[in-house]
Amino acid sequence: MLKPKIRVIVVDDSALVRSLLAEIINRQHDMECIGSANDPLIAREMIRDLNPDVITLDVEMPRMDGIDFLGRLMRLRPMPVVMISTLTERGAEVTMRALELGAIDFVAKPRVGVANGLQELASQIVDKIRVAAVAQVHRLPVVPHGVAASAGAGAKPAAARSPTAPGLLGRISTEKIIAIGASTGGTEAIREVLTHLPADCPAIVITQHMPPGFTTSFAARLNSLCQMTVKEATHGERLLPGHAYIAPGGKHFSITRSGANYVAVVDDAPPVNRHKPSVEVLFKSVAASAGRNAYGIMLTGMGADGATAMREMRDAGSYNLVQDESTCIVFGMPREAIAHGAADEVLPLPQIAHALLGKLRGGSDQVHHRI
């Protein structure tokens, strides 16, 4: 029996983009474009009548913008959505908001040369539609819109400060380091972990699969919400406690030692596991440089990137936490980490920060479910 095709509706105000996306989708053996709409109000009726598996959604459209439409859709009829975002600073900020609201993933379309640009992105587009079709649509806690903007440059809004950890880790050795890997669904999962960690947390290094142009907005958004400082990693900088460092989009991020310090390495080497940045690259460097002083966290994502290196981290003495299936958007990367014997604990997302703090404090209040 043939597996049913993934049924997709394309929502975009550009007739050219609608036509191109429909053509790309219909070239695939496992999916079909069952309709297209040039604005959200038409799309709303089409979704009700055709019941698609996935929709692609433009950000800027007439009558109702894509973000407003997405918010209403995820409240009333949650379903997998892949955003089509313009690669601009505003486009990146709006994309972060879309991921907050529950979009599964996004594709960054070019501002010029759209026809050729979308054809070059065809494999990425259809891969993301396939992932969206099997993703678990979660309504993660949504940060009130405008919190970051109203906080002022560099300010930490009181509403975002976590009551979980009021700075009790000052005695922790500066040799401790926390490494986080994530892909699809990871932007919100990372936020959930980081906003429950204190300002004096050990240095945190993060690889989230993300293209160039979007990690700056991602880091800025997290910095406005977290007690610690969050920034993009810069080559050669010392990694400090109380700071979280995010791999720049399109670059690999790893760490090395310089005397008693950890130092960031950002480079333009070829993709690893088809990804750049790659979790494998980061975790392998953490295994080599930090050993038993490291803590690893694997969050939601498609594929197996980082699983082998996370096992290397555990073999080197790290303690590893892996997100469980029930709270993942996509369970691929966590599943592979577990299969590789890399996990010390498998936990629902809301419990990961608490478990990590328990290990950092060396407390006895945590019950560790060894794999």
N, C-alpha and C positions, 0 to 999 in steps of 0.2 A: 504494500500500500504506500503510495507516494505521500510524503510529508506535505501538508498544506503550505502554500507559499505565504511569506510574510506580506501582509497587506498594508500598504503605506499611503498616507495622504500627505501631499506637499502643500504647505501654506507659505506663500511668498508673493509680495506685491509686484515683482518683476516677471513679466511673461517669459522673458528669456531664461531666467533662472528656473522657473517652473518647468519649462520645456526641457532644459538640460538635466535637471534632477530626475524628471520622469523617464527620460531616455536612459540615464545611468542606472536607475532602479530596474527598468524593464529589460535591460541587457542581462540581468542576473537570473540564473535558473531557479533561485529559491525565493524570489520576491517579485512583487508587482505594484505599480502605482495605480491605485484604484480611484484616484481623484486628485484634483488640485484646486486651490482656492486663492484668490488674490487679496482677501482680507479675513480677519478672524470671525466676523459675523457670518459670512458664507461658510467658513470652515466649521463653525459650531453646528450648523444644520447638517453638513456633510458627515461630520463625525457621528452625529446622532443616527443618521440614516444608514451609513455604510459600516460603522463599527470597526475601524481599522485596528491593526496591531500596533502600529507606530505612526507618529506624525513627525515631519520635519517642519520647523517653525522659524520663520524669519523674525528678527528682533524689531525692526522698524517698519511699520505698515500703517495704512490709513484706517480711520474710524476707531481703531483700538490697537495700541501697540502690542507687540508680542509678549512683553512682560505682564501687562495687565491680563491679557488673554490666558497666559500660562497660569497665573495665580488663580483665576476663576476655574480653569480646567482642573487643576490639581485639588481644588476644594470640592468640586462637584462631580468630576469623573476622572480620577487619577488614572493616567496611562503613560506609556513610554513616549518621551519627547526628545528628539535630537534638535538642538538649536543650530541655526545657521547664522553665524555672527560675523560682522565685518571686523577686519583686523585693524582696529583703531583703539586709542586709549579709552574712549567712551564705550566702544564695542566690548572691550575687555571687562570694564566695570559692570556693564549690563549683563554680560555672560555670567559673571560671578553671582549676580542677583538671580539669574535664571536657575543656576545650580542650587542655590539656596531654596528656591521654590519647588524643586523636585525634578528638573530636567535631568535626563540620564547622562547626556554628554553634549558636545558641541563640535561644529566644524567651522574653522575660520576661513571665510571666503575672501578672495582678494578684492581690493577696491577698484582695480583696473584689470583689464584682460580677463573678465569674468568667465567667458566661454572657455578659453584655454585653461584658465585656473581651475575651474570646476572639474574639467576632464582630468587634469593632473591629480586632483583630489579624489577621483572616483573610487579608488580602492579603499581609501580612508572612510569615505561617506558610507559605502555599503557595509564595511566592517562595523561601523558604529550603529548602523541600523540593525544588523544581526545581533549585536550585543544588547541593544535596547529591547529587542523582541523577546529576549529570555531574561531580562533584568527583573528583579523584584522592585516594584514601585513603592518606595517608602515615603511617608511624610515626616521627614526629620524635623526637629524643632527649628522654627524659622526665626532668625534674628529680625526684630522689627526694622523695617526699611527706614534708612536715614539715621540709624544709631551711629554708624561710623562717621557719617558726614557731620553730624551735630557735635561730635566729640572734640573737634578741633585738631589741628595738626599735632600728631604725636601724643595726644591725650588718650587716656584709657577710661572709657565710660564706666561709671559705677555699676550700671545695670549688667555689664558684661563680666564683671569681676567674679570669679568663682569663690563661693564660700567654703569650698572643699579644702583649700590648702592656703592658709594665711601666712605663708612664708616660714615654714618649719624645717626647711632643708638646709639651712646655712652651714651645718656641720659636714655636709656631704663633700667628699673629696672632689676636687676639680678634675680628677682623672676619669670620673664617671661621664658617660655620654649615651644619649638615647638616639636610635636610628629608626626612622619611620618610612615605610614604603607603601604606595597606594597608586591606584589607577582609576578606573570608572567608578564614580561615586565617592572618590577619595577626598574631594575638596571639603565636603560637609563632614565626612568622618574625621578628617584631620582637625577641623574646627572643634568638633565635639571633644576630642582628646585634649587639645592645647588649651581650650578655655577652662579646663578643670585642673590645670597645673599652676603651681605658684611662681612668683617672680624670681625666686632663687633656685629654680630647677636647674639641674645640669644642662649643659649645652645639648640642643636637639638638632639633628641633621635630617632633612626630609627630601625624598624624591617622590614627586607626584608627576605622573605622565601628563605633560602639558606642552603645547607648542610655544615658540617664541612669541613675546608680546602679551602674554596673559599672566605670567608668574609675578610680574611687578604689581598688578592689581590684586592678585591673590594674596601676596605677602602684605600689602598695605591693608587689605581688609582684615586679615588675621591680626595684624599689629594693633588695629583699633579695638579689637575684641579681647585680646589676651593680656594677662598680667605681665608676661615676659615681652621682650622686644622680638619682633618677627621681621625678617628681611631676606632678600635674595642673597645667596652666597656670592662672595667675591673672591677671586683667585688670590691665594696667599694670605688671607686674613686669619688671625687667630680666632679660634672658636671659644666663646666665652660662656660661662654659666649665666643663666637668666636670658639667654638668647636662643631663638630658633632660626635655622638657616634653610632656605628652600632652594633646591636646584633650579637655576635659571632655565626657562624653556629652551629646548634645542641644544642644551649643553650637558655634558656629564658632570657629576659632582661626586667627589670622593674626599677622604681625609687622609692625612699623614701626620707623623709626629715630628716635632721640632723641639728637642729637649723634653721638657715636662708639658709642653703644649700640644694641643691638636690644631692643625692648620688646614684650611679649605683648599682643595684642588678643583678648579673648574677648567675643563678642556673641551676641545672640539673633535675628539676621537670619533670613529665610526659608530653607528648604532650597535647596541648589544641587545640580543633577544628582540630585534626590530625596534627597540626603543632608545630614545635620546632626549632626556636623561633616562638612565636605566637604574632600576633598584638593585640589580645584580652588581653593578659597578660600585655603588655606595656601600652595600652590605659587605662585599668582599673586602673593601678597604677598612671597614670597621672591624671585621674579624682579625685582620692583620695588625691593625694599629691599636686596638683597644682591648681585645681579648675579653677577660672576665670582668672588665670595668664597663662593658657595654650592656645595653638593654635594647632588644629589637622588638619592633611592632609592625606586623603586617596587616594592612587594612584592605578593604574591598577593591576588587579589580579583576579584569579579564586576563587570562593567560597564566604564565608561570614565571614571569620576571621576578628575580630575587629569591626564589625558593632554594636553589642550590647554595647560594651565598649565605642565606639565613641559616642553613644547616652548618655551614662553615663557622658562622658566628657562634652557634650553640656548641660546636665541637671545641671552639677556642675558649669557652667558658661563659658566654653571654647568657642572659635570661630573656626568653622570647615570649611575647604575647601575640596571639593571633585572633582576629575578629571571627566570630562564629557565623554560620550560614544564615541564621534567622535574621540578622541585622545587616547583612551585606546587600548592596545593590547587585553585585556580581561576585560569586564565591570562588572565582577561578584562582587568583593568586593565594588567598588563604588556604584553599583546598590543597594546592600544590605544596605549600609550605608544610602543612600537616603531613602530607604523603611523603615528603622528604625527611620526616622526623625532626623538623626544625622547631616545633612548638613545645614550650613548657606549659602554657595555659592557652585554652581556647575559650574566649569570653564574648558575651554580647558587648557591642560597642560602648554602651553607657558605663560598663564596669571596668573598662581598660585603664582609664586614668587612675581610678581608685586602687586597682591592683598594682599598678606601677608605683604609686606613692607608697603603698605598703612595703614593696620590695626596697625602695630607696631608703625608707626609714628603718628598715630592718625589723619592722614590727611583727608581732605574732598573731595579729588579728586577721591575716589573710589565710584562706584555705586554698592551697594550690592543687589543682587537678592535673596531675602529671599525665602526659601522653605516653 
